[in-house]
Amino acid sequence: MERREIEIFLTLAEELHFGRTAERLLVSQARVSQTIKVLERRLGVTLFDRTSRRVALSPAGAALYVDVRAGHDRIERGVAEAMATGRGVTGELAIGWEAPAVAELSASALGRFRRDHPALELVHRETGFVDPLDLLRTGEVDVAVTNAPVDEPGFAQGPVLHTEPLVLAVARDHPLAARSTVGLDDLDGEVVFRAGRRADPYRRRPEPSVDTLLDLMARVAGGDGVCPLAAHAADYFARPTIAMVPFEPGLPPVQWVMCWRSGGPTARVAALAHSVIGR
């Protein structure tokens, strides 16, 4: 398998959607479809079961994904380490955080990075509440940490830094506040605010806009709507007027991932990615 074939196969296996795969890799949907057909003919097996409504890995595709993902990650780690060693990792690395608390929750990986690269200084910035990729877009930070998937054109998704479940922020007197857990169906009929970037299945359209965390918390506390938040919000954003109700087990968690501009990570960013993968 050639490198581009590997990238397309792995991305489609994760997205299970030809359109999102094409957008993430900045190629045409026809290119994705043709590449998979070529691979299937060459290997003599069906890698994906496709219908008009869904895309799923076949048993052969699932087995191939495990092996190819492991090999691809080893190669990426080796390349990152070689880049860091060959070019030298010094200077300053600016990280933009969509959720500043995740910087504290990722202390282990960041500590390992500092031990491995004492000559490199980490600088932490809080990204915009409405557009968490703003500082990365303007070049004010080298890497951003946001929730997956990163599917905006011009950006590449890196390794997972932290994973956690979600909670639903509701007013203390809201009917859902007394529940031990909530499900996705409980969002139907509710005004659902968005905090930062939000992946499916928690996304709801249209989503009322809020400009700041203060505005969001005030509106939730006032009963204007509810908002799915990463579970750390229960500790970091605790308020007597708001209840944080866990989503029921089995729903997709939040994955906080590194993200950089397309074109490949710099030596400094690659070194950080290597430390994160090695956790």
ZARO-839279 format. One record per residue (C-alpha): residue number from 1; residue in one letter; x, y, z. Coordinates in Angstrom, 2 decimals. Example, Ala and Ser with C-alpha at 12.3 -4.5 7.8 and 13.67 -1.06 7.14 Angstrom:
2
PT   num   residuo         u         v         w
PT     1         A     12.30     -4.50      7.80
PT     2         S     13.67     -1.06      7.14
REM end
This chain:
279
PT   num   residuo         u         v         w
PT     1         M      0.00      0.00      0.00
PT     2         E      1.27      3.43     -0.91
PT     3         R      1.30      6.21      1.69
PT     4         R     -1.73      8.04      0.25
PT     5         E     -3.66      4.78      0.05
PT     6         I     -2.89      4.13      3.71
PT     7         E     -4.03      7.62      4.71
PT     8         I     -7.30      7.27      2.79
PT     9         F     -7.99      3.78      4.13
PT    10         L     -7.28      4.72      7.75
PT    11         T     -9.28      7.96      7.58
PT    12         L    -12.30      6.27      5.97
PT    13         A    -12.11      3.50      8.59
PT    14         E    -12.34      6.18     11.30
PT    15         E    -14.91      8.46      9.67
PT    16         L    -17.03      5.78      7.94
PT    17         H    -18.17      8.53      5.60
PT    18         F    -16.73      9.23      2.13
PT    19         G    -17.57     12.94      2.20
PT    20         R    -15.96     13.63      5.60
PT    21         T    -12.92     11.58      4.62
PT    22         A    -12.49     13.65      1.46
PT    23         E    -12.84     16.92      3.39
PT    24         R    -10.39     15.83      6.08
PT    25         L     -7.74     14.82      3.53
PT    26         L     -8.47     17.72      1.14
PT    27         V     -9.13     15.40     -1.81
PT    28         S    -12.22     14.70     -3.90
PT    29         Q    -14.80     12.16     -2.82
PT    30         A    -14.24     10.38     -6.14
PT    31         R    -10.54     10.03     -5.25
PT    32         V    -11.45      8.35     -1.96
PT    33         S    -13.91      5.98     -3.64
PT    34         Q    -11.51      5.07     -6.44
PT    35         T     -8.62      4.45     -4.04
PT    36         I    -10.70      2.03     -1.95
PT    37         K    -11.89      0.19     -5.07
PT    38         V     -8.28     -0.18     -6.26
PT    39         L     -7.22     -1.53     -2.86
PT    40         E    -10.10     -4.01     -2.79
PT    41         R     -9.25     -5.29     -6.29
PT    42         R     -5.57     -5.58     -5.43
PT    43         L     -6.20     -7.41     -2.14
PT    44         G     -9.10     -9.47     -3.43
PT    45         V    -11.35     -8.68     -0.48
PT    46         T    -14.11     -6.24      0.44
PT    47         L    -12.79     -3.70      2.92
PT    48         F    -16.00     -1.71      3.47
PT    49         D    -19.63     -2.71      3.35
PT    50         R    -21.47      0.16      1.63
PT    51         T    -25.16      0.92      1.35
PT    52         S    -26.96      4.13      0.44
PT    53         R    -27.25      4.94      4.16
PT    54         R    -24.12      3.67      5.86
PT    55         V    -20.49      2.67      5.49
PT    56         A    -19.01     -0.02      7.75
PT    57         L    -15.76     -1.94      7.92
PT    58         S    -16.01     -5.51      6.71
PT    59         P    -14.37     -8.23      8.86
PT    60         A    -11.37     -8.17      6.49
PT    61         G    -11.27     -4.37      6.62
PT    62         A    -11.40     -4.33     10.41
PT    63         A     -8.51     -6.78     10.64
PT    64         L     -6.48     -4.77      8.13
PT    65         Y     -7.19     -1.55     10.02
PT    66         V     -5.68     -2.93     13.24
PT    67         D     -2.46     -3.94     11.51
PT    68         V     -2.11     -0.88      9.28
PT    69         R     -2.91      1.56     12.10
PT    70         A     -0.26     -0.01     14.33
PT    71         G      2.36      0.12     11.58
PT    72         H      1.43      3.64     10.55
PT    73         D      1.69      4.90     14.14
PT    74         R      5.13      3.31     14.52
PT    75         I      6.31      5.04     11.36
PT    76         E      4.89      8.39     12.48
PT    77         R      6.61      8.08     15.84
PT    78         G      9.89      7.25     14.14
PT    79         V      9.61     10.20     11.77
PT    80         A      8.75     12.57     14.60
PT    81         E     11.68     11.37     16.67
PT    82         A     14.06     11.66     13.72
PT    83         M     12.87     15.20     12.98
PT    84         A     13.28     16.25     16.58
PT    85         T     16.75     14.72     16.83
PT    86         G     18.02     15.89     13.47
PT    87         R     16.82     19.48     13.63
PT    88         G     17.12     20.00     17.34
PT    89         V     14.17     21.06     19.44
PT    90         T     14.80     24.40     21.06
PT    91         G     13.04     27.72     21.39
PT    92         E      9.36     28.21     22.14
PT    93         L      6.29     26.09     21.44
PT    94         A      2.92     27.85     21.75
PT    95         I     -0.12     25.68     22.50
PT    96         G     -3.67     26.96     22.15
PT    97         W     -6.22     25.32     24.45
PT    98         E     -9.93     25.23     23.67
PT    99         A    -10.47     24.03     27.25
PT   100         P     -7.72     25.38     29.54
PT   101         A     -8.51     22.72     32.15
PT   102         V     -7.29     20.07     29.69
PT   103         A     -3.79     21.53     30.07
PT   104         E     -3.93     20.50     33.73
PT   105         L     -5.50     17.14     32.92
PT   106         S     -2.66     16.48     30.43
PT   107         A      0.07     17.22     32.96
PT   108         S      1.64     13.77     32.61
PT   109         A      2.26     14.05     28.86
PT   110         L      3.40     17.67     29.13
PT   111         G      5.74     16.79     31.99
PT   112         R      7.29     14.02     29.93
PT   113         F      7.77     16.44     27.05
PT   114         R      9.53     18.96     29.31
PT   115         R     11.86     16.26     30.66
PT   116         D     12.72     15.09     27.14
PT   117         H     13.18     18.63     25.76
PT   118         P     14.39     20.92     28.53
PT   119         A     15.64     23.52     26.04
PT   120         L     12.14     24.11     24.65
PT   121         E      9.77     26.45     26.47
PT   122         L      6.03     25.76     26.44
PT   123         V      3.73     28.77     26.20
PT   124         H      0.02     28.28     26.86
PT   125         R     -2.74     30.38     25.29
PT   126         E     -6.52     30.18     25.63
PT   127         T     -8.22     30.05     22.24
PT   128         G    -11.40     31.88     21.26
PT   129         F    -14.64     30.58     22.71
PT   130         V    -16.54     30.80     19.41
PT   131         D    -13.65     29.69     17.15
PT   132         P    -11.20     27.44     19.02
PT   133         L     -8.92     27.25     15.96
PT   134         D     -8.55     31.02     15.68
PT   135         L     -5.02     31.32     17.07
PT   136         L     -3.84     28.38     14.98
PT   137         R     -5.43     29.90     11.89
PT   138         T     -3.54     33.18     12.38
PT   139         G     -0.26     31.50     13.33
PT   140         E     -0.25     32.80     16.90
PT   141         V      0.15     29.26     18.23
PT   142         D      2.00     26.26     16.80
PT   143         V     -0.57     23.68     17.81
PT   144         A     -4.12     23.71     19.17
PT   145         V     -5.85     21.23     21.45
PT   146         T     -9.51     20.82     20.52
PT   147         N    -12.12     18.07     20.47
PT   148         A    -12.17     15.56     17.63
PT   149         P    -12.85     15.21     14.82
PT   150         V    -10.87     18.03     13.24
PT   151         D    -12.55     18.20      9.85
PT   152         E    -12.03     21.84      8.87
PT   153         P    -10.04     22.29      5.62
PT   154         G     -6.47     23.42      6.16
PT   155         F     -5.91     21.58      9.44
PT   156         A     -4.57     18.14     10.33
PT   157         Q     -5.61     16.08     13.33
PT   158         G     -2.90     14.66     15.56
PT   159         P     -2.84     12.26     18.51
PT   160         V     -5.34     12.14     21.36
PT   161         L     -4.13     14.02     24.44
PT   162         H     -7.05     13.36     26.82
PT   163         T    -10.37     11.50     26.75
PT   164         E    -13.36     12.05     29.02
PT   165         P    -17.15     11.54     29.02
PT   166         L    -19.70     14.32     28.70
PT   167         V    -22.19     15.88     31.09
PT   168         L    -25.26     17.99     30.35
PT   169         A    -25.35     21.42     31.98
PT   170         V    -28.91     22.32     32.98
PT   171         A    -30.51     24.82     35.33
PT   172         R    -30.80     23.52     38.88
PT   173         D    -34.63     23.63     38.64
PT   174         H    -34.74     21.97     35.19
PT   175         P    -36.64     18.63     35.12
PT   176         L    -33.47     16.84     33.93
PT   177         A    -31.47     18.12     36.93
PT   178         A    -32.92     15.38     39.14
PT   179         R    -31.91     12.59     36.75
PT   180         S    -28.89     10.35     37.45
PT   181         T    -28.10     10.20     33.71
PT   182         V    -29.45     11.62     30.48
PT   183         G    -29.50     10.32     26.90
PT   184         L    -29.33     11.92     23.48
PT   185         D    -33.11     11.69     23.17
PT   186         D    -33.38     14.07     26.13
PT   187         L    -31.88     16.80     23.96
PT   188         D    -34.83     16.66     21.58
PT   189         G    -37.13     19.59     22.18
PT   190         E    -34.48     21.44     24.21
PT   191         V    -32.62     24.59     23.22
PT   192         V    -29.06     23.21     23.01
PT   193         F    -26.20     25.68     23.26
PT   194         R    -22.79     24.90     21.83
PT   195         A    -19.52     25.37     23.72
PT   196         G    -16.56     25.47     21.34
PT   197         R    -16.45     22.76     18.67
PT   198         R    -18.88     19.88     19.08
PT   199         A    -18.86     16.56     17.27
PT   200         D    -21.79     14.34     16.43
PT   201         P    -23.90     12.89     17.98
PT   202         Y    -24.10     15.79     20.46
PT   203         R    -24.43     18.41     17.73
PT   204         R    -27.87     19.92     17.24
PT   205         R    -28.90     22.34     14.50
PT   206         P    -29.64     25.17     14.67
PT   207         E    -27.53     25.89     17.74
PT   208         P    -27.99     29.29     19.42
PT   209         S    -24.75     31.23     19.54
PT   210         V    -23.10     32.36     22.76
PT   211         D    -19.95     34.49     22.77
PT   212         T    -18.36     33.69     26.14
PT   213         L    -18.36     31.07     28.87
PT   214         L    -19.96     33.62     31.21
PT   215         D    -22.80     34.14     28.74
PT   216         L    -23.26     30.38     28.36
PT   217         M    -23.39     29.70     32.10
PT   218         A    -25.74     32.60     32.74
PT   219         R    -28.15     31.48     30.05
PT   220         V    -28.12     27.86     31.20
PT   221         A    -28.66     28.93     34.81
PT   222         G    -31.54     31.11     33.67
PT   223         G    -33.26     28.17     32.00
PT   224         D    -32.77     29.44     28.44
PT   225         G    -31.28     26.14     27.29
PT   226         V    -28.93     23.25     28.05
PT   227         C    -25.39     22.46     26.92
PT   228         P    -23.28     19.27     26.59
PT   229         L    -19.89     19.83     28.22
PT   230         A    -16.81     17.73     28.86
PT   231         A    -17.02     16.04     32.26
PT   232         H    -14.29     18.21     33.80
PT   233         A    -16.86     21.03     33.74
PT   234         A    -18.49     19.46     36.81
PT   235         D    -15.37     20.39     38.81
PT   236         Y    -14.08     23.47     36.99
PT   237         F    -17.40     25.22     36.27
PT   238         A    -19.40     24.19     39.36
PT   239         R    -22.17     26.63     40.26
PT   240         P    -25.04     26.35     42.75
PT   241         T    -27.48     27.38     40.01
PT   242         I    -26.40     24.68     37.52
PT   243         A    -26.52     20.88     37.62
PT   244         M    -24.08     18.75     35.60
PT   245         V    -25.86     15.50     34.71
PT   246         P    -23.75     12.66     33.23
PT   247         F    -24.72     11.22     29.86
PT   248         E    -25.64      7.55     29.99
PT   249         P    -22.77      5.02     29.58
PT   250         G    -21.88      3.92     26.08
PT   251         L    -22.14      7.29     24.35
PT   252         P    -19.04      8.62     22.54
PT   253         P    -16.64     10.52     24.82
PT   254         V    -14.83     13.77     24.13
PT   255         Q    -11.41     13.19     22.62
PT   256         W     -9.10     16.18     23.04
PT   257         V     -6.63     16.02     20.17
PT   258         M     -3.65     17.95     18.94
PT   259         C     -4.22     19.87     15.73
PT   260         W     -1.86     21.73     13.43
PT   261         R     -1.98     23.45     10.08
PT   262         S     -1.91     21.19      7.02
PT   263         G      1.48     20.56      5.47
PT   264         G      2.97     18.54      8.31
PT   265         P      3.99     19.34     11.88
PT   266         T      7.08     21.38     12.64
PT   267         A      9.93     19.69     14.50
PT   268         R      8.69     21.17     17.79
PT   269         V      5.11     20.04     17.22
PT   270         A      6.29     16.61     16.07
PT   271         A      8.31     16.26     19.26
PT   272         L      5.23     17.07     21.35
PT   273         A      3.17     14.56     19.35
PT   274         H      5.80     11.94     19.98
PT   275         S      5.65     12.54     23.73
PT   276         V      1.85     12.32     23.67
PT   277         I      1.84      9.05     21.68
PT   278         G      4.38      7.62     24.09
PT   279         R      2.16      8.15     27.16
REM end
